[in-house]
Amino acid sequence: MHRSLSYIDPQAKLAKNVVVEPFVTIEKNVEIGSGTWIGSNVTIMEGARIGENCEIFPGAVISAIPQDLKFEGEESLAIIGDNTIIRECATINRATKATGKTIVGKNCLIMAYAHIAHDCVIGDNAIVVNNVAMGGHVEIGEHAIIGGLTAVHQFIKIGKHCMVSGGSLVRKDIPPYVKAGREPLSFIGINSIGLRRKKFSESEITEIQDIYRILYQKGNNNTQAINKIEIDFKISEIRDEIISFVRGSGRGIMRGYNQK
């Protein structure tokens, strides 16, 4: 259902049962899946690809050009997965030629006034709380929760199942399964409550705790810790996920609270 007071470019592709409220602007080269609701005063710009059964609340701006001075008008996309909710006045920019795609996964909740910059990748089931500000090329893993008013430096990686305290300044990568808080941002334990809610077994949670004790609480540097983890722990998806993340960190991982 399309309200007569909205502007929808003839080249935009909307499924038949998309609901578009008054005063919406939808530009060309936009695709919107079935069952999606577009609230009033939403602006959806060129390059948006919005999945099925999404909800986009008033004032949100999807697929505006990047706030990057190197941007030269190249074609790129902002992709929103199925069942994602985008609340009031959130902004999601399309990508630069570096990757060509800004991606928000399925079943995500992007709360009011959050900003997701160009070339970011947000995993499925992630929650980005009010007023979070991300620089470009940020990667956030599935089921992660980023607390309100958090500022995330460009090129940061945040692992899956993380919980980041509200008001944080994220300057270093955050490995998976942990909680991050304090200033400067530090390891404050594993996200045990979140992991139990996601049906991780007690043995899996214990394995994660033991791995992070070696990484953060035994006086090892990262290289020493990873070598010890490889020797002391059997091969598992969890072990390999953590090792791969630490070794692949471009900016380095956050420190433990008492580490120097």
N, C-alpha and C positions, 0 to 999 in steps of 0.2 A: 504494500500500500504506500503510495507516494503522495504526500501532501502538495497541494497546488502552490503553496508559498515557498517551496524549495526550488533550488536550481540543480538540475541533474544534466550533465553534458550528454548529448546523444550518443557519444562513443563509450560512455561508461556501461559496464555490464553488471546488472543487478539481477539476482534471482527473483522469481515472481513474488515470493512471499516475504521479501525484505520490507521492513517498515521504516519509512523515512518521515520524521516529524517536520513541522514547519521551520523555515529559515535555515535549512541545511544547504551546504554547497558541496557538490560532488563533481570533480573535474574529470577530464578525459583520462583514458588509460587507467581506469579503476575497475576492480572486480570485487563484488561482494556476494558471499555465499548465502544460501537459503536460511531463513529463520533469524537473521540478524536484525537487531533494532538499532536505529540511528536516532539519537535524541536531538532536540531542537538546538540550533546554532552550532552544530558540529561542522567542521570543515575537513573534507577528505580530498587530498590533492593528488596530482598525477603520480602514478607509480604505486598506489595502495593496492594490496591484495589482502582482503579481509575474509576470513573463513566463515563457517556456518555457526549459527546460534550465538553470535557475539552480541554484547551490549555495549554501546558507546554513548556515554552520557553527555549532557549539554556542555558546550564550550571546548571539547577536545579537538585537537588538530592532528590529523594523521597524514604522514608522508609529505610534510613540508620539506623544502630543500635543506641540505645540511648547513649548520652554522660553522662552516669550514672554509677558510679563505682560499684553499686550493681547489675548491669545487668549481668546475668549468661547465656546468650545465649538462653533464652526461646523464644518460638514462640510468635509472636505478630503481630499486623497489623498497617498500616497507611492507613486510609480510606479517600478518596477524593470524595466529592459529585459531582453530575452532574453539568455541565455548569460552573465549577470553572476555573479561569484563574490563573496560577502560572507563574510569570515573571522570568527574568533571574537570575540565581544563588541563588534562594530561596532554603532553606533546610527544609524538614519536616521529623522528625525522627519517627520511629515506637515506640510502647509503651514498657513498662516493664510489669512484671507480676502483678503489682499493679492494672491495669485496663485492660490491654491487647489490648487497642485500642487508637491510636491517631486519632482524627476525625476532618476533615475540612468539613464543610457543603456544601450545594448546593449554586450555584450562588455567590461564594466568589471571591474576588480579592486579591491575595497574591502578593504584588509588589516585585521588585528586591531586592535581598540580605536579605530578611526577614528570620528569623529563628523561626520555630515552634518546640518546644522540645517535648520529650516523654510525652505521656498521656495527652496532651492538647486537649481541645474540643473547636472548633470554630463553632459558630452557622451559620445558613444560612444567605446569603446576607451580611456577614461581609466584611470589607475592612481593610487589614493590609498593611500599607504603607511602603515604602522603609526602609530597615535597622532596622525594629523593631526586638528586641531580646526578646524572651520569655523563661523563665525557665519552668521546668516540671510542669505538672498538672494544667496549667492555663486554666481557663474557660472564654470564651468570648461569650456574648449573640448575638442573631440575630440582624442584621442591625447596629452593633457597628462599629465605625471607630476609628482605632488606628493610631495616627499621626506618621510621620516618625521619626526614631532614638529613639523611645520610648523603654525603658528597663522595662520589666515586671517581677517582682519577682515570684519565684515558688509558686504555690498554690493560686495565686491571682484569684479573680473572678471579671469580668467586666460585668455589666448588659446590657440588650438589649437596643438598640437605644442610646447608649452612644457615646459621641465624646471626645476623649482624645487628648490633645494638643501635637504637635510634640515636641520631645526632652524631654518628661516627664520621671520621675523615679517613677514607680508605685509600692509602697510598701504596700498599703492598698487597700481593695476592693472598687470598684466604683459602687454604686447602679444604677439601670436602669434609663434611660431617661434624664441623666444629661450631662453637659459639665464639664471636669476636666482640670485644668491648674495650672500655677504658680509653685513655688517651696518653700516649700514642696507642693506636689500635693494637690489641694483643690477643693471644690465645687465652681464653678463660674457661676452657673445658670443651667436652664434646656435647653435641646437641642430643643428649640422651632421650629427653622427653619427645622431641620431634621424631627421632628414629623409632621409638616404641610406637608412636602413633602411625608410622608408616610400616609397621609390622616387621621391623628388624628383630631377629631373635636375640636372646640374652647373650649367647655365645658370640654373635656378630658384634654386638655392642662392646663386649669385653675385649674382643680383638682390636677394635678401633681405639678403645681406651689404652690398651697396652702399647699400640703403635705410637700414639701421641705422647705417651710418657717418655719413650725413647727419643722422640723428635724434640720435645720441649722441656723435659724435666730431669734429664740425666746428664746435663752438661756437655752434650755432643754438639758439634757443628752440623750443618745439614748433610754434608757429604758423609761424615762418620755415622750419623743417624740412619741414613738411607742404606748404607752398606750393612749396618747391624740388622736393620729390619729385614733385608733380603736374606740374611743368614738365619736369623732366629725365627722367622715366621714362614709357614707353609704358603705355597702359591695359592692365592685366592683373588676373587674379583675386588674385594675391599683393599687388600694389601697392594695389589697392582695399581688400583686407582690412585691411592695416596702417593705411591712412589712415582708414578707417571706425572702426577700434578706437580710435585716438588721439583722433579728434574726438568720439567718443561716450563717452569715459571720464568717469564722474561724479566719481571721486576723484582723477583725475590719474594719469599713468603713472609707474612707478618711474624714477629718474634713472640716468644713467651713473655709473660708479664715481668719476670725477673731477669730475663736475658738482656745482655748489653750488646 
